[in-house]
Amino acid sequence: MSEDMQREARQRALIAQALGEYRRGASALGGLSQDLQVLVLELQLAPKEWLAAFQAEVNELEVLYAIALDRGITEDLPADYRADADATVRNLEALLEQLAPPAPDEA
């Protein structure tokens, strides 16, 4: 496996870890959004369409977080916010599953 492919695999694993931590309640929405923004920047082999779709979902998380902050909600999201955030996280997980590692002869 090439160095680039190894880096991509590590980034995908870190993204999956960040999503899992949020799902388990080990991280907050703001932290998840920030983590994903940084991690996705390091994906250099992903198709542009995939990156755009992933970024759009991350932006949804940011909007939810910004609205919550604007309304003075800093912890324990209300059920409707949580449902929207959970749906977006599921979308991100589905996108991540679609991002298969490139075949060895493609790298």
ABEGO torsion letter per residue (X at the ends): XBAAAAAAAAAAAAAAAAAAAAAAGABBAAAAAAAAAAAAAABAABBAAAAAAAAAAAAAAAAAAAAAAAAGBABGBBAAAAAAAAAAAAAAAAAAAABBBBBAAAX
